[in-house]
Amino acid sequence: MDTRIQFRVDDEIKRLAQQMAESQGRTLSDACRELTEQMAEQQRKTLFHDTWLTEQVNLAFEKFDSGKASFVDHGSAKAQMAERKAKIRSRHQQ
């Protein structure tokens, strides 16, 4: 079902926005609809990512709680990342 969205703007803003939309071969309604659709798509992506991240965190805690996880201290993690970065950089320098 389609929904109607209404809002108020200053006459000058409306006039300028219409000119911009017309210069792009579309109506102001088309431009507003496209903006709304883009915003909705961004929100869908955000919600999807939030859900995915929550699942990943929960899986990590489940793994930790079941004893299947191993803790890596900050110093070791930093050293491992430095080694990985060095390998990547050496590949690009050859």
N, C-alpha and C positions, 0 to 999 in steps of 0.2 A: 504494500500500500504506500502510495506517495504521500508525503507530508508537505504542507506549505510552511515556509519560513518567512516571517516578515520582520523588518527592523527599520528604524528611522535613521537617516543621515542628513546632514546639511545639504541644501540644494546644490551648492558649489561642488561638494564632494561627489554627489550623484552625477552631475554634468561631466566632470572630469573623468570619472570612472567609465561613464558611457562612451566618451570619446576614445578612451584607451581601448575598451572592448571592441568598439567599432573599427578601430585601426587594425585590430587583429582578426577582423572578419567574424565577430561573434557578438551576441547581445550581452548586456549586463547580467541578465538572468543566467545565461550560459556560463559566464565567468564566475558568478557566485555559486552556481551548482558545481562547477569543476573544483572550485576551492573547497567546498564542503565535502566533496567526494575525496579529495586529496587528504583533507584533515581526518576523515573517517578511516582511510587506508593507513595513515600514520598511526592512528589509535589502535587499529587492529594489530599492526605489527608490534606496537608497544605491549599490548595485552598478551599476544602470543609469546613475546620474549619474556615477559614477567612470569607467565605460566611455566615456560621452559626452565627459567632460572630457578624458580621455586622447586620444580621437580629435581633439578640437578643438586640443589642444596639438600633436599630431603634424602636423595639417594646417597649423598656423601655422608650424612649423619647416620643413615641406616648401615652403611658399610663400616663406619667407625664404631657404632654401637655393637655390631656383630663381631668385632675383632678382626675384620678382614682388611682394615686400612692400616697403613703404616704412617707414622708421624715423621715429617721431615722438618728439622729445625731451620730457622731463618738462614743461618750461615751456610748450611748444606744446600738449601734451595738456591741461594744466591750464587754459590759456586757452580752448581749444575747449569744454571741459566747462563753464566759467563762462558762456560765450556760450549754450550749450544750456540751462543752468539758468535763465538770465535770460529766455530766450524762453518757457520753460515757465511760469515765475512770472508773466510779463506776461500770458499767456493767462488765467490764473486770477484775475488782479486786475481784469480788464475786466468 
